[in-house]
Amino acid sequence: MHDDQMKEEKHEAPILGSNGEEIDEEHDFLDEPPGDPSLGYETQEFLKPRRVISFVAFLVIMAASAIIGMIYLERWWAGPAGPEADPSPFADSRGRLPNAPLLQPDPQIDMDKLREIEDKQVNSYGWIDRDSGVVHIPVDRAMDLLLQEGLPYREEGTPTAQPEPTEPTVPAQEDEL
């Protein structure tokens, strides 16, 4: 078949522009604006009623979707509201006034009491756990013992024994020895 015969068999309906004029397939739309170039502006109207209505409909659909989504999320976050819902942890305190603030009327006296308690513990002997025989000794005495006995060390080549994990002890009111 010749090229002319293929073109004739392939002939389709012409492509029409928005103004009804036939558009050539080889015409580059970016070369010239539509309409009369001597006017200095486009003669075709971009804002056609169909485009405006489509855009407004799109905005309405998106706004409705956002509102419906927010309502759904609000109900989902709120959880069940009824007798089967978990009660609020503050339900028993509703209707009561809060306690008065715990203020320090004289912070210096409180600090002096705290330092006295700490000094007593640091500079005295006492039981930490009487059942297991654990005591605390004054810091000065502990440093003297450390100087006399030295720190524990291991010989080279001997494996280290892993100490048993112990629970931290909180010093309570100690009895004197």
Summary of the structure (lengths in Angstrom):
residues: 177
radius of gyration: 45.3
end to end distance: 119.7
largest distance: 120.3
contacts: 233
relative contact order: 0.05
helix: 40%
strand: 6%
